[in-house]
Amino acid sequence: MIDLEQAQELMTKYVQFREAYNNTKDPIIYKQMKQHERICIDKFKYLVTMKTNRYKTFSNYDDLNQDGLEALIKSMKNYNPEKGIFFFGGYTNI
């Protein structure tokens, strides 16, 4: 489990890679961005698991978990640090 500062640091670095790639379209930066994206997904995967654990007895639990991971990836790609973050049960504008 990561704390708020670590989450902010991870996402800030991801946003920097994303903006650098959008400005230059450099394949090396794209590869670094994708590697960091994978790190972020691995670090934030527990949020999806934590929310879907109550539905483990359902037959479509795996589908629910997969949908949650897809939503996580989509939210990472749309993340805007100027709007603040929504982590750990409350809205924090950093």
Contacts in CASP RR format, 6 or more apart in sequence:
PFRMAT RR
TARGET T0000
AUTHOR 0000-0000-0000
METHOD contacts of the structure
MODEL  1
MIDLEQAQELMTKYVQFREAYNNTKDPIIYKQMKQHERICIDKFKYLVTM
KTNRYKTFSNYDDLNQDGLEALIKSMKNYNPEKGIFFFGGYTNI
1 46 0 8 1.000
2 10 0 8 1.000
2 43 0 8 1.000
4 85 0 8 1.000
4 87 0 8 1.000
4 88 0 8 1.000
4 92 0 8 1.000
6 43 0 8 1.000
7 43 0 8 1.000
7 44 0 8 1.000
7 85 0 8 1.000
7 87 0 8 1.000
8 81 0 8 1.000
8 85 0 8 1.000
8 94 0 8 1.000
10 36 0 8 1.000
10 39 0 8 1.000
10 40 0 8 1.000
10 43 0 8 1.000
11 40 0 8 1.000
11 76 0 8 1.000
11 79 0 8 1.000
11 81 0 8 1.000
11 85 0 8 1.000
12 81 0 8 1.000
13 36 0 8 1.000
14 33 0 8 1.000
14 36 0 8 1.000
14 37 0 8 1.000
14 40 0 8 1.000
14 76 0 8 1.000
14 79 0 8 1.000
15 79 0 8 1.000
15 81 0 8 1.000
17 29 0 8 1.000
17 32 0 8 1.000
17 33 0 8 1.000
17 36 0 8 1.000
18 33 0 8 1.000
18 77 0 8 1.000
20 26 0 8 1.000
20 29 0 8 1.000
20 33 0 8 1.000
21 29 0 8 1.000
21 30 0 8 1.000
21 33 0 8 1.000
37 73 0 8 1.000
37 76 0 8 1.000
40 76 0 8 1.000
41 69 0 8 1.000
41 72 0 8 1.000
41 73 0 8 1.000
41 76 0 8 1.000
44 72 0 8 1.000
44 76 0 8 1.000
45 69 0 8 1.000
45 72 0 8 1.000
47 72 0 8 1.000
48 65 0 8 1.000
48 68 0 8 1.000
48 69 0 8 1.000
48 71 0 8 1.000
48 72 0 8 1.000
49 65 0 8 1.000
51 68 0 8 1.000
52 61 0 8 1.000
52 64 0 8 1.000
52 65 0 8 1.000
52 68 0 8 1.000
55 61 0 8 1.000
55 64 0 8 1.000
58 64 0 8 1.000
81 94 0 8 1.000
83 93 0 8 1.000
84 91 0 8 1.000
84 92 0 8 1.000
84 93 0 8 1.000
84 94 0 8 1.000
85 91 0 8 1.000
85 92 0 8 1.000
85 93 0 8 1.000
85 94 0 8 1.000
86 92 0 8 1.000
END
